[in-house]
Amino acid sequence: MEILRVENLTKIYGKENTMVKAIDNISFSVQKGEFVAIVGASRKW
């Protein structure tokens, strides 16, 4: 059973010449019983 679905997700930080695409058009789903973790470096602004 699908409990989470993400489609065409994009996340952009910054503005104009400092823009960074952290996530670019990703899609995924999570099924019941699966574990999901978000990992990566943190950045202080």
PDBQT receptor file of N, H, CA, C and O in Angstrom, charges set to zero:
ATOM      1  N   MET A   1       0.845  -1.172   0.000  1.00  0.00    +0.000 N 
ATOM      2  CA  MET A   1       0.000   0.000   0.000  1.00  0.00    +0.000 C 
ATOM      3  C   MET A   1       0.897   1.244   0.000  1.00  0.00    +0.000 C 
ATOM      4  O   MET A   1       1.802   1.359   0.827  1.00  0.00    +0.000 OA
ATOM      5  N   GLU A   2       0.648   2.151  -0.909  1.00  0.00    +0.000 N 
ATOM      6  H   GLU A   2      -0.087   2.058  -1.580  1.00  0.00    +0.000 HD
ATOM      7  CA  GLU A   2       1.404   3.406  -0.991  1.00  0.00    +0.000 C 
ATOM      8  C   GLU A   2       0.911   4.384   0.082  1.00  0.00    +0.000 C 
ATOM      9  O   GLU A   2      -0.289   4.636   0.192  1.00  0.00    +0.000 OA
ATOM     10  N   ILE A   3       1.842   4.932   0.870  1.00  0.00    +0.000 N 
ATOM     11  H   ILE A   3       2.817   4.727   0.780  1.00  0.00    +0.000 HD
ATOM     12  CA  ILE A   3       1.444   5.889   1.902  1.00  0.00    +0.000 C 
ATOM     13  C   ILE A   3       1.939   7.300   1.616  1.00  0.00    +0.000 C 
ATOM     14  O   ILE A   3       1.485   8.259   2.241  1.00  0.00    +0.000 OA
ATOM     15  N   LEU A   4       2.875   7.432   0.664  1.00  0.00    +0.000 N 
ATOM     16  H   LEU A   4       3.243   6.653   0.156  1.00  0.00    +0.000 HD
ATOM     17  CA  LEU A   4       3.384   8.753   0.290  1.00  0.00    +0.000 C 
ATOM     18  C   LEU A   4       3.794   8.720  -1.169  1.00  0.00    +0.000 C 
ATOM     19  O   LEU A   4       4.443   7.776  -1.620  1.00  0.00    +0.000 OA
ATOM     20  N   ARG A   5       3.409   9.763  -1.911  1.00  0.00    +0.000 N 
ATOM     21  H   ARG A   5       2.882  10.530  -1.545  1.00  0.00    +0.000 HD
ATOM     22  CA  ARG A   5       3.846   9.900  -3.296  1.00  0.00    +0.000 C 
ATOM     23  C   ARG A   5       4.288  11.344  -3.528  1.00  0.00    +0.000 C 
ATOM     24  O   ARG A   5       3.583  12.284  -3.160  1.00  0.00    +0.000 OA
ATOM     25  N   VAL A   6       5.441  11.507  -4.130  1.00  0.00    +0.000 N 
ATOM     26  H   VAL A   6       6.014  10.743  -4.429  1.00  0.00    +0.000 HD
ATOM     27  CA  VAL A   6       5.966  12.821  -4.493  1.00  0.00    +0.000 C 
ATOM     28  C   VAL A   6       6.204  12.805  -5.995  1.00  0.00    +0.000 C 
ATOM     29  O   VAL A   6       6.806  11.874  -6.530  1.00  0.00    +0.000 OA
ATOM     30  N   GLU A   7       5.726  13.842  -6.668  1.00  0.00    +0.000 N 
ATOM     31  H   GLU A   7       5.236  14.599  -6.234  1.00  0.00    +0.000 HD
ATOM     32  CA  GLU A   7       5.888  13.895  -8.119  1.00  0.00    +0.000 C 
ATOM     33  C   GLU A   7       6.441  15.245  -8.541  1.00  0.00    +0.000 C 
ATOM     34  O   GLU A   7       5.936  16.291  -8.134  1.00  0.00    +0.000 OA
ATOM     35  N   ASN A   8       7.486  15.211  -9.361  1.00  0.00    +0.000 N 
ATOM     36  H   ASN A   8       7.896  14.361  -9.691  1.00  0.00    +0.000 HD
ATOM     37  CA  ASN A   8       8.070  16.399  -9.984  1.00  0.00    +0.000 C 
ATOM     38  C   ASN A   8       8.463  17.479  -8.969  1.00  0.00    +0.000 C 
ATOM     39  O   ASN A   8       8.148  18.655  -9.151  1.00  0.00    +0.000 OA
ATOM     40  N   LEU A   9       9.140  17.076  -7.920  1.00  0.00    +0.000 N 
ATOM     41  H   LEU A   9       9.396  16.121  -7.772  1.00  0.00    +0.000 HD
ATOM     42  CA  LEU A   9       9.540  18.000  -6.859  1.00  0.00    +0.000 C 
ATOM     43  C   LEU A   9      10.844  18.707  -7.217  1.00  0.00    +0.000 C 
ATOM     44  O   LEU A   9      11.817  18.066  -7.611  1.00  0.00    +0.000 OA
ATOM     45  N   THR A  10      10.857  20.028  -7.077  1.00  0.00    +0.000 N 
ATOM     46  H   THR A  10      10.066  20.549  -6.756  1.00  0.00    +0.000 HD
ATOM     47  CA  THR A  10      12.060  20.836  -7.283  1.00  0.00    +0.000 C 
ATOM     48  C   THR A  10      12.193  21.784  -6.099  1.00  0.00    +0.000 C 
ATOM     49  O   THR A  10      11.205  22.361  -5.645  1.00  0.00    +0.000 OA
ATOM     50  N   LYS A  11      13.417  21.943  -5.601  1.00  0.00    +0.000 N 
ATOM     51  H   LYS A  11      14.219  21.474  -5.971  1.00  0.00    +0.000 HD
ATOM     52  CA  LYS A  11      13.688  22.888  -4.519  1.00  0.00    +0.000 C 
ATOM     53  C   LYS A  11      14.875  23.744  -4.920  1.00  0.00    +0.000 C 
ATOM     54  O   LYS A  11      15.948  23.231  -5.237  1.00  0.00    +0.000 OA
ATOM     55  N   ILE A  12      14.669  25.062  -4.903  1.00  0.00    +0.000 N 
ATOM     56  H   ILE A  12      13.797  25.479  -4.646  1.00  0.00    +0.000 HD
ATOM     57  CA  ILE A  12      15.709  26.013  -5.281  1.00  0.00    +0.000 C 
ATOM     58  C   ILE A  12      15.974  26.944  -4.110  1.00  0.00    +0.000 C 
ATOM     59  O   ILE A  12      15.047  27.486  -3.508  1.00  0.00    +0.000 OA
ATOM     60  N   TYR A  13      17.257  27.122  -3.792  1.00  0.00    +0.000 N 
ATOM     61  H   TYR A  13      18.010  26.681  -4.281  1.00  0.00    +0.000 HD
ATOM     62  CA  TYR A  13      17.670  28.066  -2.761  1.00  0.00    +0.000 C 
ATOM     63  C   TYR A  13      18.329  29.268  -3.424  1.00  0.00    +0.000 C 
ATOM     64  O   TYR A  13      18.907  29.150  -4.505  1.00  0.00    +0.000 OA
ATOM     65  N   GLY A  14      18.242  30.416  -2.780  1.00  0.00    +0.000 N 
ATOM     66  H   GLY A  14      17.773  30.512  -1.902  1.00  0.00    +0.000 HD
ATOM     67  CA  GLY A  14      18.917  31.608  -3.283  1.00  0.00    +0.000 C 
ATOM     68  C   GLY A  14      18.089  32.336  -4.327  1.00  0.00    +0.000 C 
ATOM     69  O   GLY A  14      16.938  31.984  -4.588  1.00  0.00    +0.000 OA
ATOM     70  N   LYS A  15      18.691  33.350  -4.914  1.00  0.00    +0.000 N 
ATOM     71  H   LYS A  15      19.625  33.636  -4.702  1.00  0.00    +0.000 HD
ATOM     72  CA  LYS A  15      18.034  34.174  -5.916  1.00  0.00    +0.000 C 
ATOM     73  C   LYS A  15      19.012  34.500  -7.030  1.00  0.00    +0.000 C 
ATOM     74  O   LYS A  15      20.220  34.578  -6.809  1.00  0.00    +0.000 OA
ATOM     75  N   GLU A  16      18.492  34.685  -8.203  1.00  0.00    +0.000 N 
ATOM     76  H   GLU A  16      17.511  34.621  -8.383  1.00  0.00    +0.000 HD
ATOM     77  CA  GLU A  16      19.241  35.123  -9.382  1.00  0.00    +0.000 C 
ATOM     78  C   GLU A  16      20.593  34.433  -9.527  1.00  0.00    +0.000 C 
ATOM     79  O   GLU A  16      20.631  33.237  -9.814  1.00  0.00    +0.000 OA
ATOM     80  N   ASN A  17      21.703  35.146  -9.339  1.00  0.00    +0.000 N 
ATOM     81  H   ASN A  17      21.671  36.118  -9.106  1.00  0.00    +0.000 HD
ATOM     82  CA  ASN A  17      23.017  34.564  -9.602  1.00  0.00    +0.000 C 
ATOM     83  C   ASN A  17      23.524  33.649  -8.482  1.00  0.00    +0.000 C 
ATOM     84  O   ASN A  17      24.598  33.062  -8.610  1.00  0.00    +0.000 OA
ATOM     85  N   THR A  18      22.763  33.519  -7.380  1.00  0.00    +0.000 N 
ATOM     86  H   THR A  18      21.890  33.996  -7.275  1.00  0.00    +0.000 HD
ATOM     87  CA  THR A  18      23.161  32.607  -6.302  1.00  0.00    +0.000 C 
ATOM     88  C   THR A  18      22.215  31.410  -6.196  1.00  0.00    +0.000 C 
ATOM     89  O   THR A  18      22.227  30.699  -5.190  1.00  0.00    +0.000 OA
ATOM     90  N   MET A  19      21.401  31.183  -7.221  1.00  0.00    +0.000 N 
ATOM     91  H   MET A  19      21.391  31.760  -8.038  1.00  0.00    +0.000 HD
ATOM     92  CA  MET A  19      20.443  30.079  -7.185  1.00  0.00    +0.000 C 
ATOM     93  C   MET A  19      21.151  28.730  -7.206  1.00  0.00    +0.000 C 
ATOM     94  O   MET A  19      22.095  28.513  -7.966  1.00  0.00    +0.000 OA
ATOM     95  N   VAL A  20      20.667  27.828  -6.348  1.00  0.00    +0.000 N 
ATOM     96  H   VAL A  20      19.900  28.004  -5.731  1.00  0.00    +0.000 HD
ATOM     97  CA  VAL A  20      21.171  26.461  -6.308  1.00  0.00    +0.000 C 
ATOM     98  C   VAL A  20      19.976  25.527  -6.351  1.00  0.00    +0.000 C 
ATOM     99  O   VAL A  20      19.081  25.625  -5.512  1.00  0.00    +0.000 OA
ATOM    100  N   LYS A  21      19.953  24.621  -7.321  1.00  0.00    +0.000 N 
ATOM    101  H   LYS A  21      20.680  24.541  -8.003  1.00  0.00    +0.000 HD
ATOM    102  CA  LYS A  21      18.898  23.611  -7.379  1.00  0.00    +0.000 C 
ATOM    103  C   LYS A  21      19.323  22.442  -6.502  1.00  0.00    +0.000 C 
ATOM    104  O   LYS A  21      20.176  21.644  -6.889  1.00  0.00    +0.000 OA
ATOM    105  N   ALA A  22      18.732  22.346  -5.337  1.00  0.00    +0.000 N 
ATOM    106  H   ALA A  22      18.038  22.994  -5.023  1.00  0.00    +0.000 HD
ATOM    107  CA  ALA A  22      19.061  21.265  -4.413  1.00  0.00    +0.000 C 
ATOM    108  C   ALA A  22      18.383  19.968  -4.843  1.00  0.00    +0.000 C 
ATOM    109  O   ALA A  22      18.941  18.883  -4.681  1.00  0.00    +0.000 OA
ATOM    110  N   ILE A  23      17.194  20.090  -5.383  1.00  0.00    +0.000 N 
ATOM    111  H   ILE A  23      16.742  20.972  -5.515  1.00  0.00    +0.000 HD
ATOM    112  CA  ILE A  23      16.422  18.949  -5.887  1.00  0.00    +0.000 C 
ATOM    113  C   ILE A  23      15.846  19.371  -7.222  1.00  0.00    +0.000 C 
ATOM    114  O   ILE A  23      15.289  20.462  -7.346  1.00  0.00    +0.000 OA
ATOM    115  N   ASP A  24      15.975  18.513  -8.223  1.00  0.00    +0.000 N 
ATOM    116  H   ASP A  24      16.428  17.627  -8.123  1.00  0.00    +0.000 HD
ATOM    117  CA  ASP A  24      15.534  18.887  -9.563  1.00  0.00    +0.000 C 
ATOM    118  C   ASP A  24      14.619  17.825 -10.159  1.00  0.00    +0.000 C 
ATOM    119  O   ASP A  24      15.079  16.823 -10.708  1.00  0.00    +0.000 OA
ATOM    120  N   ASN A  25      13.314  18.062 -10.042  1.00  0.00    +0.000 N 
ATOM    121  H   ASN A  25      12.940  18.875  -9.597  1.00  0.00    +0.000 HD
ATOM    122  CA  ASN A  25      12.298  17.257 -10.717  1.00  0.00    +0.000 C 
ATOM    123  C   ASN A  25      12.371  15.768 -10.345  1.00  0.00    +0.000 C 
ATOM    124  O   ASN A  25      12.486  14.914 -11.225  1.00  0.00    +0.000 OA
ATOM    125  N   ILE A  26      12.303  15.461  -9.047  1.00  0.00    +0.000 N 
ATOM    126  H   ILE A  26      12.209  16.155  -8.333  1.00  0.00    +0.000 HD
ATOM    127  CA  ILE A  26      12.325  14.058  -8.629  1.00  0.00    +0.000 C 
ATOM    128  C   ILE A  26      10.920  13.585  -8.297  1.00  0.00    +0.000 C 
ATOM    129  O   ILE A  26      10.062  14.369  -7.891  1.00  0.00    +0.000 OA
ATOM    130  N   SER A  27      10.705  12.302  -8.475  1.00  0.00    +0.000 N 
ATOM    131  H   SER A  27      11.403  11.666  -8.805  1.00  0.00    +0.000 HD
ATOM    132  CA  SER A  27       9.451  11.652  -8.114  1.00  0.00    +0.000 C 
ATOM    133  C   SER A  27       9.782  10.351  -7.397  1.00  0.00    +0.000 C 
ATOM    134  O   SER A  27      10.737   9.663  -7.758  1.00  0.00    +0.000 OA
ATOM    135  N   PHE A  28       8.988  10.013  -6.377  1.00  0.00    +0.000 N 
ATOM    136  H   PHE A  28       8.212  10.572  -6.085  1.00  0.00    +0.000 HD
ATOM    137  CA  PHE A  28       9.171   8.740  -5.682  1.00  0.00    +0.000 C 
ATOM    138  C   PHE A  28       7.920   8.428  -4.890  1.00  0.00    +0.000 C 
ATOM    139  O   PHE A  28       7.064   9.290  -4.691  1.00  0.00    +0.000 OA
ATOM    140  N   SER A  29       7.821   7.191  -4.441  1.00  0.00    +0.000 N 
ATOM    141  H   SER A  29       8.516   6.491  -4.603  1.00  0.00    +0.000 HD
ATOM    142  CA  SER A  29       6.725   6.804  -3.556  1.00  0.00    +0.000 C 
ATOM    143  C   SER A  29       7.290   5.949  -2.436  1.00  0.00    +0.000 C 
ATOM    144  O   SER A  29       8.352   5.342  -2.569  1.00  0.00    +0.000 OA
ATOM    145  N   VAL A  30       6.559   5.913  -1.334  1.00  0.00    +0.000 N 
ATOM    146  H   VAL A  30       5.696   6.406  -1.226  1.00  0.00    +0.000 HD
ATOM    147  CA  VAL A  30       6.936   5.121  -0.167  1.00  0.00    +0.000 C 
ATOM    148  C   VAL A  30       5.793   4.155   0.113  1.00  0.00    +0.000 C 
ATOM    149  O   VAL A  30       4.626   4.539   0.192  1.00  0.00    +0.000 OA
ATOM    150  N   GLN A  31       6.164   2.909   0.257  1.00  0.00    +0.000 N 
ATOM    151  H   GLN A  31       7.112   2.598   0.193  1.00  0.00    +0.000 HD
ATOM    152  CA  GLN A  31       5.171   1.866   0.528  1.00  0.00    +0.000 C 
ATOM    153  C   GLN A  31       5.064   1.615   2.029  1.00  0.00    +0.000 C 
ATOM    154  O   GLN A  31       6.018   1.851   2.771  1.00  0.00    +0.000 OA
ATOM    155  N   LYS A  32       3.919   1.142   2.470  1.00  0.00    +0.000 N 
ATOM    156  H   LYS A  32       3.145   0.950   1.867  1.00  0.00    +0.000 HD
ATOM    157  CA  LYS A  32       3.727   0.801   3.874  1.00  0.00    +0.000 C 
ATOM    158  C   LYS A  32       4.817  -0.177   4.300  1.00  0.00    +0.000 C 
ATOM    159  O   LYS A  32       5.072  -1.166   3.613  1.00  0.00    +0.000 OA
ATOM    160  N   GLY A  33       5.465   0.102   5.444  1.00  0.00    +0.000 N 
ATOM    161  H   GLY A  33       5.258   0.906   6.002  1.00  0.00    +0.000 HD
ATOM    162  CA  GLY A  33       6.515  -0.750   5.970  1.00  0.00    +0.000 C 
ATOM    163  C   GLY A  33       7.917  -0.332   5.555  1.00  0.00    +0.000 C 
ATOM    164  O   GLY A  33       8.891  -0.844   6.107  1.00  0.00    +0.000 OA
ATOM    165  N   GLU A  34       8.049   0.580   4.601  1.00  0.00    +0.000 N 
ATOM    166  H   GLU A  34       7.258   0.996   4.153  1.00  0.00    +0.000 HD
ATOM    167  CA  GLU A  34       9.360   1.071   4.195  1.00  0.00    +0.000 C 
ATOM    168  C   GLU A  34       9.810   2.197   5.113  1.00  0.00    +0.000 C 
ATOM    169  O   GLU A  34       8.987   2.897   5.702  1.00  0.00    +0.000 OA
ATOM    170  N   PHE A  35      11.121   2.364   5.228  1.00  0.00    +0.000 N 
ATOM    171  H   PHE A  35      11.789   1.795   4.750  1.00  0.00    +0.000 HD
ATOM    172  CA  PHE A  35      11.702   3.450   5.997  1.00  0.00    +0.000 C 
ATOM    173  C   PHE A  35      12.338   4.444   5.036  1.00  0.00    +0.000 C 
ATOM    174  O   PHE A  35      12.927   4.057   4.027  1.00  0.00    +0.000 OA
ATOM    175  N   VAL A  36      12.212   5.736   5.360  1.00  0.00    +0.000 N 
ATOM    176  H   VAL A  36      11.733   6.050   6.179  1.00  0.00    +0.000 HD
ATOM    177  CA  VAL A  36      12.755   6.793   4.508  1.00  0.00    +0.000 C 
ATOM    178  C   VAL A  36      13.551   7.752   5.380  1.00  0.00    +0.000 C 
ATOM    179  O   VAL A  36      13.133   8.088   6.488  1.00  0.00    +0.000 OA
ATOM    180  N   ALA A  37      14.709   8.195   4.873  1.00  0.00    +0.000 N 
ATOM    181  H   ALA A  37      15.049   7.922   3.973  1.00  0.00    +0.000 HD
ATOM    182  CA  ALA A  37      15.518   9.179   5.590  1.00  0.00    +0.000 C 
ATOM    183  C   ALA A  37      15.998  10.235   4.607  1.00  0.00    +0.000 C 
ATOM    184  O   ALA A  37      16.286   9.933   3.449  1.00  0.00    +0.000 OA
ATOM    185  N   ILE A  38      16.079  11.447   5.067  1.00  0.00    +0.000 N 
ATOM    186  H   ILE A  38      15.845  11.692   6.008  1.00  0.00    +0.000 HD
ATOM    187  CA  ILE A  38      16.641  12.540   4.271  1.00  0.00    +0.000 C 
ATOM    188  C   ILE A  38      18.009  12.858   4.865  1.00  0.00    +0.000 C 
ATOM    189  O   ILE A  38      18.119  13.180   6.048  1.00  0.00    +0.000 OA
ATOM    190  N   VAL A  39      19.042  12.765   4.046  1.00  0.00    +0.000 N 
ATOM    191  H   VAL A  39      18.952  12.503   3.085  1.00  0.00    +0.000 HD
ATOM    192  CA  VAL A  39      20.394  12.987   4.535  1.00  0.00    +0.000 C 
ATOM    193  C   VAL A  39      21.110  14.014   3.659  1.00  0.00    +0.000 C 
ATOM    194  O   VAL A  39      20.783  14.192   2.486  1.00  0.00    +0.000 OA
ATOM    195  N   GLY A  40      22.069  14.666   4.244  1.00  0.00    +0.000 N 
ATOM    196  H   GLY A  40      22.335  14.522   5.197  1.00  0.00    +0.000 HD
ATOM    197  CA  GLY A  40      22.858  15.632   3.495  1.00  0.00    +0.000 C 
ATOM    198  C   GLY A  40      23.383  16.700   4.432  1.00  0.00    +0.000 C 
ATOM    199  O   GLY A  40      22.983  16.795   5.593  1.00  0.00    +0.000 OA
ATOM    200  N   ALA A  41      24.269  17.484   3.908  1.00  0.00    +0.000 N 
ATOM    201  H   ALA A  41      24.594  17.407   2.965  1.00  0.00    +0.000 HD
ATOM    202  CA  ALA A  41      24.871  18.542   4.709  1.00  0.00    +0.000 C 
ATOM    203  C   ALA A  41      23.878  19.662   4.971  1.00  0.00    +0.000 C 
ATOM    204  O   ALA A  41      23.070  20.007   4.108  1.00  0.00    +0.000 OA
ATOM    205  N   SER A  42      23.946  20.223   6.163  1.00  0.00    +0.000 N 
ATOM    206  H   SER A  42      24.603  19.943   6.864  1.00  0.00    +0.000 HD
ATOM    207  CA  SER A  42      23.192  21.425   6.476  1.00  0.00    +0.000 C 
ATOM    208  C   SER A  42      24.033  22.626   6.121  1.00  0.00    +0.000 C 
ATOM    209  O   SER A  42      25.263  22.571   6.140  1.00  0.00    +0.000 OA
ATOM    210  N   ARG A  43      23.377  23.681   5.805  1.00  0.00    +0.000 N 
ATOM    211  H   ARG A  43      22.379  23.725   5.790  1.00  0.00    +0.000 HD
ATOM    212  CA  ARG A  43      24.117  24.903   5.465  1.00  0.00    +0.000 C 
ATOM    213  C   ARG A  43      23.524  26.065   6.238  1.00  0.00    +0.000 C 
ATOM    214  O   ARG A  43      22.312  26.278   6.213  1.00  0.00    +0.000 OA
ATOM    215  N   LYS A  44      24.360  26.805   6.914  1.00  0.00    +0.000 N 
ATOM    216  H   LYS A  44      25.345  26.631   6.934  1.00  0.00    +0.000 HD
ATOM    217  CA  LYS A  44      23.902  28.009   7.597  1.00  0.00    +0.000 C 
ATOM    218  C   LYS A  44      23.918  29.161   6.607  1.00  0.00    +0.000 C 
ATOM    219  O   LYS A  44      24.889  29.340   5.871  1.00  0.00    +0.000 OA
ATOM    220  N   TRP A  45      22.868  29.926   6.586  1.00  0.00    +0.000 N 
ATOM    221  H   TRP A  45      22.079  29.781   7.184  1.00  0.00    +0.000 HD
ATOM    222  CA  TRP A  45      22.772  31.060   5.652  1.00  0.00    +0.000 C 
ATOM    223  C   TRP A  45      23.247  32.275   6.330  1.00  0.00    +0.000 C 
ATOM    224  O   TRP A  45      23.256  33.352   5.733  1.00  0.00    +0.000 OA
TER     225      TRP A  45
